[in-house]
Amino acid sequence: MTINCKGQLIDLTTPKVMGILNVTPDSFFDGGKYKAPDQLLAQVEQMLNAGATFIDLGGYSSRPNADSVSEAEELARVIPVIKLILDHFPKTLISIDTFRSTVAKESISAGAALVNDISAGKLDSAMLATVGALGVPYVMMHMKGDPKTMQQQTEYNDLVKDLLSYFAERIAAARQENIVDLIIDPGFGFAKTRAQNFELLNKLELLQLTNLPVLAGLSRKSMIYKTLNNTPDTALNGTTALHMVALQKGAKILRAHDVKEAMECVTLYHNLISQ
C-alpha cells in the first residue's frame, strides 16, 4: 500500500503521522499560534524531527461554525508558508488542506505534494479534475454541508453504510478524473454527533472494504475533551488513547497536532502486532 509523493513512494504498510500546521487565527486548538516565520519553522522542524512524514498546512479553519475566508486570503496565508518551509526543509512533503481547486493548484505549483480536501470535491466542482491533472495523492473526507452547517446535518440511516456509499461514489468520481493515489478520511467531528464519532471509531475497520488507506483525524477533538470534561489544551492523553484504537482498527495515517506522541503510538502498535 503505497502513494507517490513527488516521485517518492511512501509505504503505508507501516502507519505514518501527518503533522498539523494551521495558519489561521481561529482554528479550535492552534489558531494564531504560528504567525512569525521563526515560529512556523520551529514548529515544522519539531514535527519533522519527531517523525512526521507529512506536514498538513491549512489556511481555512474547518472547525464547526468557522467564518468564511476568501480564496485570495487563503492563498495569501498558505503560499508564502509553503515556500518558507521548502526553502528551509526542501524534502518536506506538504499536504495542502483546502477544498478549493485554485488553492490546490497554486499550492502544488509552489511545492506541496498532496491535497487534503474536507469536502471530497463537493464544495468545488473543479477539484477532482484539477487533482487528476496535477497527478498528486488526494485525501477525500466525509462531510455533509460545510463547516457552518455540518453540525445540523447528522441524520443517517446507518452511519457506516452511509459512509461507505458516500466513498464509493466519490472514489468512482475521482477515478474518472484519473486520480491514482486516494486516501479516505471518515471525518471525525464533521456532520457527526459525539455518539456517532465513537460509533465510527468502533467500526473503523469496516472502511477497509474500500481497499484504500484510511486517515484518522482525532487529535484533540471535541469527542475527546467534551467526553472527559476538559479542553483541547488538556486532551492529549485522550487523543493518544484513541490513536491506538484507530491504529488497531486499520488507520494508516494519524493526523495529529502532537507528532511525538502519535509516533510513540505507531512504534508501540508496530511492536504489538509484530509479536
C-alpha positions in Angstrom: 0.0 0.0 0.0 2.0 3.0 -1.3 1.3 6.5 -2.5 3.6 8.5 -4.8 4.6 11.9 -3.5 6.9 13.9 -5.8 8.4 10.7 -7.1 8.9 9.2 -3.6 7.0 6.1 -2.8 5.5 6.3 0.7 4.8 2.8 2.1 1.7 3.0 4.3 2.1 -0.6 5.4 3.6 0.9 8.5 1.3 3.8 9.6 2.5 7.3 9.2 1.9 10.6 11.0 0.7 13.8 9.4 1.6 16.8 11.5 -1.0 19.7 11.6 0.1 23.2 10.9 -2.7 25.7 10.9 -2.0 29.3 9.7 -5.4 30.5 10.7 -6.4 32.8 13.5 -9.5 30.7 14.5 -8.6 27.0 14.5 -10.0 25.3 17.6 -6.6 24.3 19.1 -3.7 26.1 17.5 -5.3 29.1 15.8 -3.0 32.1 15.7 0.0 30.3 17.3 2.2 30.3 14.3 2.4 33.8 12.8 6.1 34.7 12.6 8.4 32.8 10.2 10.6 31.6 13.1 7.6 30.3 14.9 6.4 28.4 11.8 9.8 27.0 11.1 10.4 25.9 14.7 7.1 24.0 14.7 7.8 22.4 11.4 11.3 21.4 12.5 9.9 19.9 15.7 7.3 17.9 13.9 9.8 16.6 11.2 12.4 15.7 13.9 9.6 13.8 15.8 9.0 11.7 12.8 6.2 13.3 10.8 6.0 12.0 7.2 3.7 14.8 6.1 3.0 18.4 7.2 -0.7 19.3 6.7 -0.9 23.1 6.0 -4.3 24.8 6.4 -5.3 28.4 5.7 -9.1 28.0 6.2 -10.4 26.8 9.6 -12.8 23.9 9.3 -14.0 23.9 12.9 -17.8 24.0 13.4 -19.3 27.4 12.6 -16.0 28.7 11.2 -16.1 32.0 9.4 -15.7 32.0 5.7 -12.4 33.1 4.2 -11.9 34.4 0.7 -9.9 32.5 -1.8 -7.4 35.4 -2.0 -6.9 35.4 1.8 -6.4 31.6 1.9 -3.8 31.8 -0.9 -2.1 34.7 0.9 -1.9 32.6 4.1 -0.6 29.3 2.6 1.6 30.1 -0.4 4.3 32.0 1.4 4.4 29.4 4.1 4.9 26.6 1.6 7.8 28.4 0.1 9.2 29.3 3.5 9.1 25.6 4.6 10.6 24.3 1.5 13.4 26.9 1.5 14.5 25.6 4.9 13.4 22.0 4.7 13.4 21.1 1.0 12.4 17.4 1.4 9.2 18.2 3.4 6.1 16.5 2.0 3.5 19.3 2.4 -0.2 18.4 2.3 -2.4 21.4 1.4 -5.6 21.3 3.4 -8.1 23.0 1.1 -11.5 22.4 -0.6 -10.7 25.0 -3.4 -9.2 23.8 -6.6 -7.4 27.1 -7.3 -5.7 26.9 -3.8 -4.8 23.2 -4.5 -3.3 24.1 -7.9 -1.3 27.1 -6.7 -0.1 25.1 -3.6 1.1 22.2 -5.7 2.8 24.6 -8.0 4.6 26.2 -5.0 5.9 22.8 -4.0 3.2 21.0 -2.0 3.0 17.2 -2.5 -0.7 16.2 -1.9 -4.1 17.6 -1.4 -6.3 17.1 1.6 -9.9 18.1 0.9 -12.6 18.1 3.7 -15.3 18.0 1.0 -14.1 15.2 -1.3 -14.7 17.6 -4.2 -18.2 18.5 -3.3 -17.6 22.2 -2.5 -15.7 22.9 -5.7 -16.8 21.1 -8.9 -13.3 21.6 -10.4 -11.4 20.0 -7.6 -11.3 16.4 -8.8 -10.3 17.3 -12.4 -7.6 19.6 -11.0 -6.1 17.0 -8.7 -6.3 14.4 -11.6 -4.4 16.8 -13.9 -1.8 17.6 -11.1 -1.2 13.9 -10.6 -0.8 14.1 -6.8 -2.3 12.0 -4.0 -5.7 13.1 -2.7 -7.2 12.8 0.7 -11.0 12.8 0.5 -13.0 13.3 3.7 -16.6 12.6 4.5 -18.7 15.6 5.5 -22.2 16.9 4.8 -22.8 20.6 4.2 -19.9 22.9 5.0 -18.2 24.0 8.3 -21.0 26.4 9.1 -23.8 23.9 8.5 -22.4 20.5 9.1 -23.4 20.1 12.7 -27.1 20.4 11.7 -26.7 17.5 9.3 -26.2 14.5 11.5 -29.0 12.2 10.3 -28.0 8.8 8.9 -29.9 5.7 8.0 -26.9 3.6 9.0 -23.7 5.6 9.8 -21.1 3.3 8.4 -23.1 2.0 5.5 -23.9 5.6 4.5 -20.2 6.5 4.7 -19.3 3.5 2.5 -21.9 4.6 0.0 -20.5 8.1 0.0 -17.0 7.0 -0.5 -18.0 4.5 -3.3 -19.5 7.4 -5.2 -16.6 9.8 -4.5 -14.0 7.2 -5.4 -15.7 6.5 -8.7 -15.8 10.2 -9.5 -12.1 10.5 -8.6 -11.1 7.6 -10.7 -13.0 9.1 -13.7 -10.6 12.1 -13.3 -7.6 9.8 -13.3 -6.7 10.3 -9.6 -4.5 7.3 -8.8 -3.5 7.7 -5.2 -6.5 8.0 -2.9 -6.8 8.2 0.9 -10.1 8.3 2.7 -10.8 10.2 5.9 -14.1 9.4 7.7 -14.3 12.9 9.1 -14.5 12.6 12.9 -16.3 15.7 14.1 -17.7 16.6 10.7 -21.5 16.3 10.5 -21.5 13.7 13.3 -22.6 13.8 16.9 -20.3 12.7 19.7 -22.0 9.3 19.9 -21.7 8.9 16.1 -18.0 9.7 16.3 -17.5 6.9 18.8 -19.6 4.5 16.8 -17.5 5.3 13.7 -14.2 4.7 15.6 -15.6 1.4 17.0 -16.4 0.2 13.4 -13.5 1.9 11.6 -12.1 -1.4 10.3 -15.2 -1.7 8.0 -13.8 1.2 5.9 -11.1 -1.2 4.8 -13.8 -2.5 2.4 -12.8 0.4 0.2 -9.3 -1.1 -0.2 -7.9 2.3 0.4 -5.7 3.7 3.2 -7.6 5.4 6.0 -6.6 8.7 7.6 -7.8 9.3 11.2 -8.2 12.9 12.3 -8.9 12.6 16.0 -6.4 15.0 17.5 -7.7 17.0 20.5 -11.3 17.0 19.0 -14.5 17.6 21.0 -15.4 13.9 21.1 -12.4 13.6 23.4 -12.4 16.8 25.5 -16.2 17.0 25.9 -16.4 13.4 27.0 -13.6 13.9 29.5 -15.0 17.3 30.6 -11.8 19.1 29.8 -10.5 21.3 27.0 -8.5 20.9 23.8 -5.4 22.0 25.7 -5.7 19.1 28.1 -6.9 16.5 25.5 -3.5 14.9 24.6 -3.9 11.9 26.8 -7.3 11.1 25.4 -6.0 11.7 21.9 -3.3 9.2 22.4 -5.7 6.6 23.7 -7.9 6.9 20.7 -5.0 7.0 18.3 -4.1 3.5 19.4 -7.6 2.3 18.8 -7.6 3.8 15.3 -4.3 2.0 14.5 -5.7 -1.3 15.8 -8.7 -0.8 13.5 -6.7 -0.2 10.4 -5.8 3.5 10.2 -2.7 4.1 8.1 -2.2 7.8 8.8 -2.7 9.7 12.0 -3.3 13.4 11.5 -2.1 15.0 14.7 -1.1 18.2 16.5 1.4 16.2 18.7 3.6 14.3 16.4 6.0 12.9 19.0 3.2 11.3 21.0 1.5 10.0 17.8 4.7 8.4 16.6 5.1 6.7 20.0 1.7 5.2 19.4 2.8 3.9 16.0 6.0 2.5 17.5 4.1 0.7 20.2 1.5 -0.6 17.8 4.2 -1.9 15.4 5.8 -3.8 18.3 2.4 -5.1 19.4 1.5 -6.6 16.1 4.9 -8.0 15.3 4.8 -10.5 18.2 
